[in-house]
């Protein structure tokens, strides 16, 4: 998919899916009624062509902000929000079916500290203030396994600077994948960048998930199919 281009907007290809199977009536209702209350305003180019930074103190009252990019069905996002009620969470996901699943999970859990961006994470990175995020999660991103598609992976040289800009000093960036080559590319990109330091000191550090981890459906599928999860943590220098 190719995003619409305007004179003041950078060219960005979007390759992921936005829609899957047809939603159930209840999911349609959540998207129509609940998503407008939780969706961050001022992220899209149509709403904010000047790319003014979001007013996070007004939105979140000065709380620490954790961001999950590509939350899938929302299992990890909702789990972390429930376990850390003092933190403000932003979840980013362009896939409509995943958004509907997350909204359902939020309703059942009565979690109130989550806001969503139902679109391209790069648009959100544009308008987050510098150093706004104290913890960032990227869990089982699309692996794009073919070599000619590796540039489509989210962790790439182009995205490294925007990711570094939004992270506060000392912030943690957690990446989980079951694809060894994705882990290799992530390490290659981020360890070459002066803002990131890989925190691992021993093999157990990338074989064991970080504290408060919950297994997502994608990880469960990977384990069933014989793939081994890899957990990488980077500190913002």
Rosetta silent file (secondary structure, phi, psi, omega in degrees, C-alpha in Angstrom):
SEQUENCE: XXXXXXXXXXXXXXXXXXXXXXXXXXXXXXXXXXXXXXXXXXXXXXXXXXXXXXXXXXXXXXXXXXXXXXXXXXXXXXXXXXXXXXXXXXXXXXXXXXXXXXXXXXXXXXXXXXXXXXXXXXXXXXXXXXXXXXXXXXXXXXXXXXXXXXXXXXXXXXXXXXXXXXXXXXXXXXXXXXXXXXXXXXXXXXXXXXXXXXXXXXXXXXXXXXXXXXXXXXXXXXXXXXXXXXXXXXXXX
SCORE:     score description
SCORE:     0.000 S_00000001
   1 L     0.000  140.101  179.534    0.000    0.000    0.000 S_00000001
   2 E  -112.042  126.670  178.420    1.260    3.514   -0.832 S_00000001
   3 L   -71.519  148.844  177.114    0.336    6.427    1.428 S_00000001
   4 L   -63.001  139.314 -177.456   -1.096    9.566   -0.174 S_00000001
   5 L  -110.474  138.372  173.936    1.579   12.169   -0.855 S_00000001
   6 L  -126.903  165.556 -175.981    1.231   15.945   -0.488 S_00000001
   7 L   -57.670  -31.500 -177.143    3.831   18.674   -1.090 S_00000001
   8 L  -102.643   14.869 -176.136    4.598   19.011    2.641 S_00000001
   9 L  -120.458  131.835 -179.582    4.423   15.322    3.512 S_00000001
  10 L   -67.544  153.777  177.779    7.315   12.835    3.147 S_00000001
  11 L   -75.420  122.339  178.454    6.925    9.840    0.891 S_00000001
  12 L  -136.401  121.325  171.291    6.160    6.759    2.989 S_00000001
  13 E   -83.144  137.880  174.526    5.242    3.328    1.740 S_00000001
  14 L  -118.003  118.578 -172.133    3.031    1.309    4.046 S_00000001
  15 L  -104.553  -13.272 -176.374    3.269   -2.423    3.365 S_00000001
  16 L   -78.065  174.459  177.302    1.303   -4.002    6.201 S_00000001
  17 L   -84.014  145.601  172.697   -2.350   -5.026    6.276 S_00000001
  18 L  -108.709  -23.377 -177.661   -5.028   -2.658    7.520 S_00000001
  19 L  -135.520  144.292  175.063   -8.024   -4.996    7.234 S_00000001
  20 L  -120.767 -136.909 -179.285   -8.578   -8.730    7.734 S_00000001
  21 L   -67.707  162.337 -176.268  -11.727  -10.806    7.939 S_00000001
  22 L   -60.877  136.560 -179.090  -15.067   -9.089    8.370 S_00000001
  23 L   -76.151  150.685  174.302  -15.670   -7.718   11.850 S_00000001
  24 L   -75.553  159.253 -179.044  -18.536   -8.905   14.041 S_00000001
  25 H   -54.991  -40.053  179.136  -21.278   -6.382   14.890 S_00000001
  26 H   -63.199  -37.589  178.140  -19.947   -5.977   18.423 S_00000001
  27 H   -68.884  -39.956  175.997  -16.483   -5.162   17.104 S_00000001
  28 H   -59.751  -39.221 -179.323  -17.930   -2.649   14.656 S_00000001
  29 H   -66.582  -41.362  178.007  -19.730   -1.002   17.551 S_00000001
  30 H   -62.055  -41.850  179.123  -16.529   -0.744   19.603 S_00000001
  31 H   -64.207  -37.890 -177.765  -14.726    0.884   16.687 S_00000001
  32 H   -76.378  -36.363 -171.748  -17.554    3.363   16.189 S_00000001
  33 H  -102.947  -38.376 -172.825  -18.202    4.218   19.838 S_00000001
  34 L   -93.448  -40.228 -175.897  -15.072    3.477   21.870 S_00000001
  35 H   -59.185  -42.431  179.331  -12.161    4.156   19.515 S_00000001
  36 H   -58.663  -28.289  179.348  -12.953    7.881   19.050 S_00000001
  37 H   -76.512  -27.868 -175.505  -12.677    8.334   22.835 S_00000001
  38 H  -101.343  -18.945 -175.835   -9.285    6.584   23.034 S_00000001
  39 E   -71.055  133.572  175.979   -7.647    7.621   19.764 S_00000001
  40 L   -66.869  134.932  175.915   -4.961   10.288   20.052 S_00000001
  41 L   -95.343  150.282  177.617   -5.842   13.472   18.210 S_00000001
  42 L    87.031   16.018  178.947   -3.289   15.479   16.277 S_00000001
  43 L   -96.332  -41.183 -175.553   -1.277   12.547   14.935 S_00000001
  44 L   -69.629  158.223  178.737   -2.496   12.311   11.353 S_00000001
  45 L   -68.218  -29.507  178.949   -1.220   14.627    8.648 S_00000001
  46 L   -69.380  -39.350  179.403   -4.763   15.799    7.977 S_00000001
  47 L   -76.973  -32.200 -170.275   -5.247   16.870   11.617 S_00000001
  48 L  -140.827   68.112 -177.950   -1.752   18.225   12.145 S_00000001
  49 L   -65.258  -24.221  178.947   -0.001   19.175    8.890 S_00000001
  50 L   -80.072   -7.813  179.722    2.456   21.382   10.779 S_00000001
  51 L    57.489   45.772  175.075    3.492   18.327   12.843 S_00000001
  52 L   -68.832  140.344  179.635    3.191   20.166   16.154 S_00000001
  53 L   -62.315  145.860  176.103    4.233   17.997   19.137 S_00000001
  54 L   -65.176  145.635  177.694    1.447   16.417   21.153 S_00000001
  55 L   -87.075   81.611 -173.725    0.611   18.118   24.450 S_00000001
  56 H   -69.152  -36.127  176.466    1.361   15.096   26.625 S_00000001
  57 H   -58.807  -38.634  177.231    1.091   16.835   30.035 S_00000001
  58 H   -68.439  -39.090 -178.556   -2.494   17.786   29.204 S_00000001
  59 H   -71.391  -40.895 -168.492   -3.245   14.302   27.917 S_00000001
  60 H  -123.134    1.101  174.532   -1.565   12.287   30.657 S_00000001
  61 L    65.227   29.643  176.365   -0.983   14.629   33.594 S_00000001
  62 L    82.537    5.600  178.837    2.775   14.203   33.760 S_00000001
  63 L   -71.873  155.832  172.406    2.751   10.413   34.125 S_00000001
  64 L   -60.991  145.996 -176.652    5.517    8.279   32.641 S_00000001
  65 E  -117.339  127.013  173.295    4.658    7.137   29.117 S_00000001
  66 E  -113.384  140.255 -175.700    5.182    3.652   27.731 S_00000001
  67 E  -122.680  133.789  171.128    4.641    2.959   24.051 S_00000001
  68 E  -117.931  122.898  179.526    3.900   -0.314   22.257 S_00000001
  69 E   -98.817  121.385 -178.696    4.303   -0.312   18.485 S_00000001
  70 L    73.680   66.092 -173.624    2.248   -2.964   16.719 S_00000001
  71 L   -81.063    0.859  176.693    0.222   -4.285   19.665 S_00000001
  72 L    61.673 -120.890  177.323   -1.539   -6.991   17.631 S_00000001
  73 L   -88.574   -0.310  175.005   -4.576   -8.105   19.620 S_00000001
  74 L    88.834    6.527 -176.548   -3.548   -6.028   22.636 S_00000001
  75 H   -58.478  -50.622 -178.045   -2.718   -8.870   25.059 S_00000001
  76 H   -68.823  -41.785 -179.272    0.616   -7.435   26.150 S_00000001
  77 H   -59.066  -48.575 -178.694   -0.580   -3.822   26.106 S_00000001
  78 H   -67.769  -39.313  178.130   -3.575   -4.507   28.342 S_00000001
  79 H   -59.965  -47.719 -179.224   -1.522   -6.743   30.641 S_00000001
  80 H   -66.369  -38.594  179.993    1.121   -4.052   31.149 S_00000001
  81 H   -65.941  -37.626  177.975   -1.475   -1.308   31.640 S_00000001
  82 H   -68.540  -38.529 -177.332   -3.241   -3.359   34.290 S_00000001
  83 H   -77.159  -18.638 -175.988    0.040   -4.141   36.060 S_00000001
  84 L  -131.604   68.061 -174.900    1.239   -0.510   35.947 S_00000001
  85 L   -64.892  -17.001  179.986   -1.767    1.737   36.602 S_00000001
  86 L   -82.292   -7.194 -177.487    0.488    4.702   37.401 S_00000001
  87 L  -101.385  144.857  172.175    1.872    4.677   33.825 S_00000001
  88 E   -94.632  128.995 -176.810    0.201    6.156   30.736 S_00000001
  89 E  -110.237  139.440  170.092    0.251    3.757   27.780 S_00000001
  90 E  -118.925  125.461  175.871    0.086    4.498   24.074 S_00000001
  91 E  -111.392  133.844 -178.311   -0.610    1.597   21.755 S_00000001
  92 E  -119.080  126.788 -178.899   -0.013    1.894   18.020 S_00000001
  93 L  -159.730  125.042  179.061   -1.546   -0.556   15.539 S_00000001
  94 L   -87.356  -14.877 -172.601   -2.771   -0.051   11.947 S_00000001
  95 L   -82.924  115.277 -172.280   -4.610   -3.406   11.642 S_00000001
  96 H   -59.883  -40.428 -179.256   -8.318   -2.790   12.215 S_00000001
  97 H   -64.207  -38.148  176.390   -9.063   -6.320   13.415 S_00000001
  98 H   -66.534  -40.104  177.345   -6.326   -6.069   16.035 S_00000001
  99 H   -59.814  -44.394  179.524   -7.645   -2.705   17.188 S_00000001
 100 H   -61.687  -41.246  177.611  -11.113   -4.218   17.629 S_00000001
 101 H   -63.121  -41.460  179.447   -9.663   -7.085   19.684 S_00000001
 102 H   -64.690  -42.475  178.912   -7.756   -4.638   21.866 S_00000001
 103 H   -60.741  -39.839  177.291  -10.855   -2.528   22.468 S_00000001
 104 H   -63.404  -43.014  179.340  -12.719   -5.637   23.566 S_00000001
 105 H   -65.211  -38.863  178.058   -9.906   -6.563   25.964 S_00000001
 106 H   -63.924  -39.593  179.188   -9.843   -3.033   27.379 S_00000001
 107 H   -62.837  -45.298 -177.544  -13.579   -3.178   27.983 S_00000001
 108 H   -69.119  -31.360 -175.612  -13.361   -6.493   29.833 S_00000001
 109 H   -89.354  -13.976 -177.190  -10.377   -5.415   31.942 S_00000001
 110 L    61.248   25.311  176.331  -11.714   -1.953   32.864 S_00000001
 111 L   -70.797  138.959 -175.635   -8.235   -0.515   32.183 S_00000001
 112 L  -125.067    7.550 -175.407   -8.305    3.284   31.940 S_00000001
 113 L  -112.792   33.992 -178.597   -4.679    4.268   31.289 S_00000001
 114 E  -126.381  134.119  168.458   -4.426    3.443   27.575 S_00000001
 115 E  -122.809  155.208 -172.718   -4.709    5.650   24.493 S_00000001
 116 E  -124.644  148.871  166.590   -4.424    4.373   20.934 S_00000001
 117 E  -119.641  105.417 -177.503   -3.071    5.450   17.572 S_00000001
 118 L   -85.873   64.789 -176.929   -4.843    3.374   14.898 S_00000001
 119 L  -169.697 -160.976 -176.575   -2.354    4.033   12.129 S_00000001
 120 L   -67.901  126.189 -179.192    1.262    4.181   10.972 S_00000001
 121 H   -62.252  -29.063 -178.476    3.682    4.359   13.903 S_00000001
 122 H   -64.651  -33.242  175.693    5.968    6.678   11.961 S_00000001
 123 H   -64.912  -37.030  177.457    3.286    9.383   12.000 S_00000001
 124 H   -68.157  -41.379  178.784    3.167    9.074   15.783 S_00000001
 125 H   -59.492  -32.427  178.805    6.951    9.296   16.067 S_00000001
 126 H   -58.246  -38.470 -167.535    6.771   12.596   14.168 S_00000001
 127 H  -110.686    0.012  171.597    4.656   14.288   16.839 S_00000001
 128 L   -74.406  134.739  178.910    5.832   12.750   20.100 S_00000001
 129 L   -63.488  157.042  178.324    7.990   15.275   21.974 S_00000001
 130 L   -60.493  132.373  177.393   11.690   14.584   22.351 S_00000001
 131 L    68.358   24.688 -174.273   12.428   12.236   25.240 S_00000001
 132 L   -79.466  -25.325 -168.571    8.750   11.593   25.927 S_00000001
 133 E  -106.357  128.867 -179.456    8.816    7.793   26.190 S_00000001
 134 E   -99.943  -13.336  172.896   10.400    5.920   29.084 S_00000001
 135 E  -152.411  136.940 -176.056    9.725    2.406   27.785 S_00000001
 136 E  -130.057  134.329  179.647    9.116    1.139   24.257 S_00000001
 137 E  -120.233  135.229  170.996    7.926   -2.302   23.149 S_00000001
 138 E  -133.679  103.135 -170.437    8.129   -3.867   19.674 S_00000001
 139 E  -113.997  121.038  177.295    6.853   -7.435   19.897 S_00000001
 140 L    49.225   55.812  177.064    6.922   -9.937   17.042 S_00000001
 141 L   -66.702  161.406  178.149    6.943   -7.365   14.241 S_00000001
 142 L   -54.024  121.521 -172.866    6.304   -8.463   10.674 S_00000001
 143 L   -76.854  -20.146 -175.930    9.538  -10.323    9.810 S_00000001
 144 L    41.076   70.604 -168.524    9.505   -9.674    6.051 S_00000001
 145 L   -68.684  -26.009 -178.576   11.649  -12.786    5.568 S_00000001
 146 L   -71.583  139.325 -175.527   12.672  -12.282    1.939 S_00000001
 147 H   -56.880  -37.874 -177.733   15.993  -10.485    1.585 S_00000001
 148 H   -70.372  -11.677 -179.956   14.588   -7.959   -0.867 S_00000001
 149 H  -104.277    2.490 -175.397   11.986   -6.973    1.738 S_00000001
 150 H   -61.127  -27.889  178.636   14.331   -6.462    4.708 S_00000001
 151 H   -67.287  -15.424  178.007   14.172   -2.683    4.232 S_00000001
 152 H   -81.354  -12.705  179.772   10.467   -2.920    5.146 S_00000001
 153 L   -62.548  145.950 -174.676   11.280   -4.122    8.656 S_00000001
 154 L   -66.743  -39.828  176.660   10.438   -1.560   11.302 S_00000001
 155 L   -82.910  101.101  178.015   13.891   -1.623   12.876 S_00000001
 156 L  -145.292  172.772 -175.541   15.959   -0.119   10.111 S_00000001
 157 H   -61.977  -33.411 -178.949   18.453    2.696    9.713 S_00000001
 158 H   -66.395  -37.129 -177.127   15.749    5.159    8.664 S_00000001
 159 H   -87.681  -11.079 -175.008   13.692    4.651   11.832 S_00000001
 160 H   -62.907  -42.761  179.994   16.605    4.552   14.287 S_00000001
 161 H   -64.180  -48.186  177.515   16.898    8.347   14.631 S_00000001
 162 H   -60.770  -36.810  177.710   13.160    8.945   15.279 S_00000001
 163 H   -65.170  -43.279  178.597   13.139    6.125   17.835 S_00000001
 164 H   -63.704  -37.059 -176.577   16.158    7.579   19.605 S_00000001
 165 H   -64.399  -39.824 -174.746   14.591   11.061   19.606 S_00000001
 166 H   -81.587  -14.920 -176.532   11.395   10.056   21.437 S_00000001
 167 E   -86.398  135.756  177.139   13.152    7.976   24.117 S_00000001
 168 E   -73.811  153.742  174.066   14.162    9.575   27.392 S_00000001
 169 E   -55.196  131.401 -178.046   17.741    9.078   28.656 S_00000001
 170 E    85.463   -5.867  179.007   17.875    5.697   30.357 S_00000001
 171 E   -62.570  156.759  178.310   14.676    4.499   28.666 S_00000001
 172 E  -110.151  136.889  175.617   14.406    0.841   27.669 S_00000001
 173 E  -115.942  112.491 -177.349   13.530   -0.406   24.183 S_00000001
 174 E  -102.457  129.297  177.543   12.313   -4.032   24.259 S_00000001
 175 E  -126.251  128.075  174.426   12.173   -6.123   21.068 S_00000001
 176 E  -120.480  135.045  178.598   10.836   -9.685   20.904 S_00000001
 177 E  -152.630  155.996  174.738   11.054  -11.829   17.785 S_00000001
 178 L  -109.857   10.913 -177.647   11.171  -15.476   16.811 S_00000001
 179 L  -110.522  108.362 -177.425   13.141  -14.762   13.626 S_00000001
 180 H   -54.062  -37.045 -178.184   16.935  -14.959   14.142 S_00000001
 181 H   -71.001  -28.891  175.120   17.623  -12.751   11.128 S_00000001
 182 H   -68.689  -40.412  176.149   15.311  -10.051   12.485 S_00000001
 183 H   -61.683  -42.606  179.053   17.247  -10.170   15.754 S_00000001
 184 H   -59.964  -47.060 -178.704   20.497   -9.931   13.795 S_00000001
 185 H   -65.068  -38.981  178.739   19.290   -6.889   11.846 S_00000001
 186 H   -61.293  -46.337  177.974   17.986   -5.230   15.024 S_00000001
 187 H   -63.180  -41.430 -178.807   21.335   -5.690   16.741 S_00000001
 188 H   -62.734  -46.195 -177.499   23.195   -4.486   13.683 S_00000001
 189 H   -68.690  -48.141 -170.819   21.115   -1.306   13.332 S_00000001
 190 H   -79.782  -33.561  178.629   20.856   -0.332   16.978 S_00000001
 191 H   -73.894  -18.367  174.434   24.371   -1.171   18.181 S_00000001
 192 L   -82.254  -15.445 -177.278   25.748    0.978   15.366 S_00000001
 193 L   -88.681  133.566 -174.999   23.626    3.904   16.512 S_00000001
 194 L   -67.344  -14.780 -176.699   25.252    6.087   19.197 S_00000001
 195 L   -85.807  -13.326 -171.910   21.988    6.453   21.172 S_00000001
 196 E  -117.271  141.295  173.495   21.491    2.756   21.913 S_00000001
 197 E  -128.634  126.541  176.487   23.319    0.255   24.101 S_00000001
 198 E   -72.582  129.230 -172.431   22.447   -3.448   24.133 S_00000001
 199 L   -89.376   -6.667 -174.417   22.033   -4.426   27.784 S_00000001
 200 L   -66.018  138.323  176.108   22.710   -8.176   27.502 S_00000001
 201 L  -119.453  -16.054 -177.817   25.625   -9.547   29.526 S_00000001
 202 L  -153.239  160.021 -177.535   24.979  -13.296   29.191 S_00000001
 203 L   -54.257  -34.725 -179.360   22.931  -15.630   26.927 S_00000001
 204 H   -59.629  -23.962 -176.949   20.121  -15.841   29.482 S_00000001
 205 H   -70.262  -26.600  175.724   19.497  -12.129   28.920 S_00000001
 206 H  -104.750   -1.458  175.698   18.203  -12.690   25.377 S_00000001
 207 H   -98.983  -12.690 -175.566   16.621  -16.057   26.133 S_00000001
 208 L  -118.594  131.782  179.737   14.511  -14.814   29.032 S_00000001
 209 L   -70.193  161.239  178.280   11.796  -12.157   28.748 S_00000001
 210 L   -70.754  171.056 -177.647   11.864   -8.990   30.811 S_00000001
 211 L   -60.899  149.107  177.284    9.834   -8.566   34.004 S_00000001
 212 L    69.678   20.721 -179.507    6.036   -8.504   33.772 S_00000001
 213 L   -71.339  144.875  169.265    6.076  -10.380   30.466 S_00000001
 214 L  -132.302  139.753 -176.311    2.956  -12.074   29.176 S_00000001
 215 L   -73.485  128.657  177.198    2.938  -14.440   26.226 S_00000001
 216 L   -88.083  168.379  178.450    1.147  -13.084   23.160 S_00000001
 217 H   -63.056  -31.344  179.714   -0.732  -15.166   20.613 S_00000001
 218 H   -69.421  -39.224  177.083    2.129  -14.633   18.174 S_00000001
 219 H   -67.686  -41.462  178.927    4.661  -16.032   20.604 S_00000001
 220 H   -59.351  -41.086  177.882    2.427  -18.995   21.401 S_00000001
 221 H   -64.241  -42.836  179.410    2.172  -19.747   17.686 S_00000001
 222 H   -60.069  -45.100 -179.302    5.954  -19.474   17.271 S_00000001
 223 H   -64.883  -42.446  177.863    6.587  -21.911   20.116 S_00000001
 224 H   -58.811  -35.789 -176.760    4.006  -24.368   18.755 S_00000001
 225 L   -90.656    8.198  172.008    5.757  -24.263   15.401 S_00000001
 226 L    87.742   12.960  178.056    9.178  -24.883   16.948 S_00000001
 227 L   -95.373  149.186 -175.190   10.664  -21.384   16.816 S_00000001
 228 L  -102.538  124.590  177.297   12.570  -19.945   19.759 S_00000001
 229 L   -65.143  146.457  176.158   11.733  -16.465   21.083 S_00000001
 230 E  -124.911  131.287 -176.948   14.536  -13.925   21.319 S_00000001
 231 E  -119.050  115.561 -178.495   14.266  -10.998   23.734 S_00000001
 232 E  -114.042  134.651  176.345   16.455   -7.950   23.133 S_00000001
 233 E  -126.109  132.631  178.682   16.640   -4.909   25.403 S_00000001
 234 E  -122.090  142.786  175.742   18.403   -1.676   24.551 S_00000001
 235 E  -102.230  140.324  174.602   19.048    1.318   26.812 S_00000001
 236 E   -80.102  118.147 -176.880   18.828    4.881   25.556 S_00000001
 237 L   -63.770    0.000    0.000   22.234    6.401   26.297 S_00000001
